[in-house]
Amino acid sequence: MRGPLSVLAAGAAGSVLLLFVDPNQPGNLLPKCPFKALTGLDCPGCGITRMVHALLHGDVVAAWHFNAVLLVLGVPLMAWLFTRWTVSRWKGERRPVPASVGFAALAVMLVWGVGRNIAGV
């Protein structure tokens, strides 16, 4: 059970950091997206730090603006994966995630990554 607790602790630490550090302010200490720095394009995950910051401050509309696809699909997927992993660790069994979930996630990321750069979202 140490694995899930470690992940929760790391998530809590990151959340506390994002609660007090605003990624929208220039010169903040948070890392920038390496993909955007190299290409000038938004990756499928661009905006996730600002999205989480907005969610921690109760601003769902701003979170939607920063990365709608990750808000609607990514957050529930991560919650499901974490719950599945925690339960399997607790029961001492190995339950691999179906490959179809990975392929669907990759397809959504590809479409979102291309679409957001073409549409300028």
CORJO-V409800 format. One record per residue. N is the residue number from 1. SS is DSSP state (hx for helix, st for strand, lp for the rest). Layout:
BEGIN
n: [N:N]
ss: [SS:SS]
END
This chain:
BEGIN
n: [1:2:3:4:5:6:7:8:9:10:11:12:13:14:15:16:17:18:19:20:21:22:23:24:25:26:27:28:29:30:31:32:33:34:35:36:37:38:39:40:41:42:43:44:45:46:47:48:49:50:51:52:53:54:55:56:57:58:59:60:61:62:63:64:65:66:67:68:69:70:71:72:73:74:75:76:77:78:79:80:81:82:83:84:85:86:87:88:89:90:91:92:93:94:95:96:97:98:99:100:101:102:103:104:105:106:107:108:109:110:111:112:113:114:115:116:117:118:119:120:121]
ss: [lp:hx:hx:hx:hx:hx:hx:hx:hx:hx:hx:hx:hx:hx:hx:hx:hx:hx:hx:hx:lp:lp:lp:lp:lp:lp:lp:lp:lp:lp:lp:lp:lp:hx:hx:hx:hx:hx:hx:lp:lp:lp:lp:lp:lp:lp:lp:hx:hx:hx:hx:hx:hx:hx:hx:hx:lp:lp:lp:hx:hx:hx:hx:hx:hx:hx:lp:hx:hx:hx:hx:hx:hx:hx:hx:hx:hx:hx:hx:hx:hx:hx:hx:hx:hx:hx:hx:hx:hx:hx:hx:lp:lp:lp:lp:lp:lp:lp:hx:hx:hx:hx:hx:hx:hx:hx:hx:hx:hx:hx:hx:hx:hx:hx:hx:hx:hx:hx:hx:lp:lp]
END
